């Protein structure tokens, strides 16, 4: 289950990053889904995965700032 949550978070961030050049509304929805997936994954992942999740959060933050 934990690995599945981690993979879901990674996929959600990838979807956001791929779609960020689309409409603003779709990108906002993708960003929120990615943030929620990351938060869910934190509760049941290894220390290594937590570090990767932190990197994904940073990517999301950087990408969301470039949208503004």
C-alpha positions in Angstrom: 0.0 0.0 0.0 2.7 2.5 0.9 4.6 1.9 -2.3 1.3 2.5 -4.1 0.8 5.8 -2.4 4.3 6.9 -3.2 3.8 5.9 -6.9 0.5 7.8 -7.0 2.2 10.9 -5.7 5.0 10.7 -8.2 2.5 10.1 -11.1 0.3 13.0 -9.9 3.3 15.4 -9.9 4.3 14.2 -13.4 0.7 14.8 -14.7 0.8 18.3 -13.3 4.2 19.0 -14.8 3.0 17.7 -18.2 -0.2 19.6 -18.2 1.0 22.9 -16.7 1.2 24.4 -20.2 -2.5 23.8 -20.7 -5.3 25.8 -19.2 -4.8 27.4 -15.8 -7.8 25.7 -14.3 -6.7 22.2 -15.3 -3.2 22.9 -13.9 -4.6 24.1 -10.6 -6.6 20.9 -10.3 -3.6 18.8 -11.1 -1.5 20.7 -8.6 -4.0 20.1 -5.8 -4.3 16.4 -6.7 -0.5 16.1 -6.6 -0.3 17.9 -3.2 -3.0 15.6 -1.7 -1.2 12.5 -3.1 2.1 13.6 -1.6 0.5 14.2 1.8 -1.2 10.8 1.7 2.1 9.1 0.8 4.0 10.7 3.7 2.1 8.7 6.3 3.2 5.3 4.9 6.6 5.6 3.2 10.3 4.9 4.0 12.8 7.6 4.9 14.2 7.5 1.3 10.7 7.9 -0.1 10.1 10.9 2.2 13.2 12.6 0.8 11.9 12.0 -2.7 8.5 13.3 -1.7 10.2 16.5 -0.4 11.8 16.9 -3.8 8.5 16.4 -5.5 7.0 19.1 -3.3 9.8 21.4 -4.2 9.2 20.8 -7.9 5.5 21.5 -7.5 6.2 24.7 -5.6 8.7 25.9 -8.2 6.3 25.1 -11.0 3.3 26.7 -9.3 5.3 29.9 -8.9 6.2 30.0 -12.5 2.5 29.7 -13.4 1.8 33.0 -11.6 
